[in-house]
Amino acid sequence: MPDVIRRACIAAGLMLAVLWPIAALAQPAAGEQPVDQVMLSGDVTVARGTVVGEVVKFDPAEIAKKVKDYTLDLPADLVAKYTGKPAVIATSVITAELADIGKKLPPPMTPAEEAFDKVMKSVSAANTALQKGVSESSLELTKQQTTILKKNFMEAQLFFKNRGTADATGWAQDAYKFVDAIETAAVAGKWEDVQTSTKSLAGMCSTCHAQHRERMDDGTFRIKGSS
Ligand code: HEC
């Protein structure tokens, strides 16, 4: 794919930015000697930027060993030309606007995963408000949030059931039960019991997240093993 091979002037020497899915072109620092640059993937041009990565001697076998999920895509003449020259295996390409365009983008979510993501964002907001309600012993605020959380954990239970994830289905069900217990105790004015169940609920968040939640390169969360 010759259209993904570009040459420009850079400060650091030949640069092989082995990035997925996009890479960037960099410009020389003022006054420095320009050298050839080859980018192996991507179609984004960055006027100025910072490249973070490992400096290696370019060798196709070495690149294959170091970057497992990347297939070297350079014509033979360029491989010959650059073999033995310094190269950078970039882990980050940070633009002047401080965006890191070298990160792997997570795969798109399925509609069901997207719906579940909204459920979790709602759980998060309701849980924060619930803690406030509990700390103030406010029945009104507590009940508002338990109503939302019960609906959310019902949806979560259904989501994991459809997905065939038995442990998470059980944990969503347990979370529902703790929310229900919080509500019952709050209505009865037993705020110590409310506190206890609130702690148990927080434990369910951690238990399920440890097993099924994954933080992506871009800082967003996904379900482990999602498509
Ligand atoms: C039965 C499993 C399960 C339980 C219980 C659970 N979560 Fe989650 N949560 C997940 C999974 C899986 C993700 C990652 C999927 C996603 O974010 O799209 C997630 C994501 C999140 C996120 C990130 C949302 C985002 O995308 O920004 C927050 C915040 C969150 N959960 C809060 C909570 C809180 C607070 C509780 C407890 C009150 C809780 N969760 C209980 C499974 C669970």
Boltz pocket constraint, residues with backbone or C-beta under 6 A from the ligand:
constraints:
  - pocket:
      binder: B
      contacts: [[A, 113], [A, 116], [A, 117], [A, 118], [A, 120], [A, 121], [A, 123], [A, 124], [A, 127], [A, 156], [A, 160], [A, 167], [A, 168], [A, 169], [A, 171], [A, 172], [A, 175], [A, 201], [A, 202], [A, 204], [A, 205], [A, 206], [A, 208], [A, 209], [A, 212], [A, 213], [A, 214], [A, 220], [A, 221], [A, 222], [A, 223], [A, 224]]
      max_distance: 6.0
